């Protein structure tokens, strides 16, 4: 028989059990926070009809989609969770209650060149709130509150939620008669952390922007201070543009809403350079950065959009949402050793019979302990006690229960603490009581 070399495709993450336990722990913590804020779970199919999935896609996105034919069906793997959400809401519109708050934490697929921190298959952890005709601005404050609670729960260090409003940006560029050039200008501005203000200004001049406008742009993105000071500075520009001033009012309301949600002031900041989704987001936008590791980029981002389902229905359904790329985040946090394995096993107790003839009593003990909600395993192999104990030790199982003739005669078992070496002959009820303290 010819042997095939076992190997994983580039861009696909596969973990050993220790790392998978850690990954699952992060996944569960995020899910619990989402549910704590009233978000409902959905799980859309991995495969969609290409006609449905690609209704809006184009350019680079369409090139990255895994697309194939099965019989007469033209099918594609989902490349994000937003387009399937749009299809889901349009299809189940009459069965949903609005505002519809949903979360989905699933794998998506993108056929791009794999590189460090970039995968072809990865988990996204999304929340969205979908409104009917309108969506209260209080949700714009609730979303970053969820972000704050998620990363507090994950305990991976100090972070800052950077907030902007696309109406401020669009209104500002309209006031300079540069709305058609806004996308290109914002792409240049996005380089400011890498090349500095002087080089950004020069690139804008080289792009053909008038010097007077470049000065106004540079002054605009240089506005700094605390959140209230930034809002005051924006108002002091006295820009006569309705969209600009509406954006200021909205961001002010969002900031005050976050304060009402008790998000500490040093965890969120207005940042006028945040542009996100030039053709998609229409209002509040977010990016979240780890303060001590800014090179990781945004670890959670999103914003408000005007009409999620425009390609599937005439109903006006505005929404707001964010996404955490969990696979990317996990790999980056592991690389910088900000998270580390703490468990080799999820088993709390290993029941070990001295002899296989004691298996009936052993299995009854294991069942009783499992019924008390304690993760329990049984050692079945007919090996020496030294090897049995070594197995428990290698998996970092904190307790073993030993079953022999004496234990059976007394209708008890010996509970051993693997860390301290302490052991006691106890009834099953006493064992359960000790393990559930």
Protein Blocks (a to p, Z undefined) as FASTA:
>chain_A
ZZddddddehiacddfklmmmmmmmmmmmmmmmmmnopacddddfbdcfklmmmmggcjl
lmmpccddehjbccdddfbfklmmmmmmmmmmmmpccdddddddddddddddddehiafb
dcddddddddehiacfklmmmmmmmmmmmmmmnonojcddddddfklmmmmmmmnopmmm
mmmmmmmmmmmmmnojklmmmmmmmnopafklmmmmmmmmmpgcdfklmmmmmmmnopac
fklmmmmmmmmmmmmmmmmnopafklgccdfkbnghmllpcbdcdddddfklmmnopabd
cdddfblmlmmocbdcddddddddfklmmmmmmmnopaccfbfbfbfbdcddfbfklmmm
mmmmmmmmmmnopacdddfbdcdfklmmmmmmmnopabdcdddfklmmnopacdddfkno
pacdddfklmmmmmmZZ
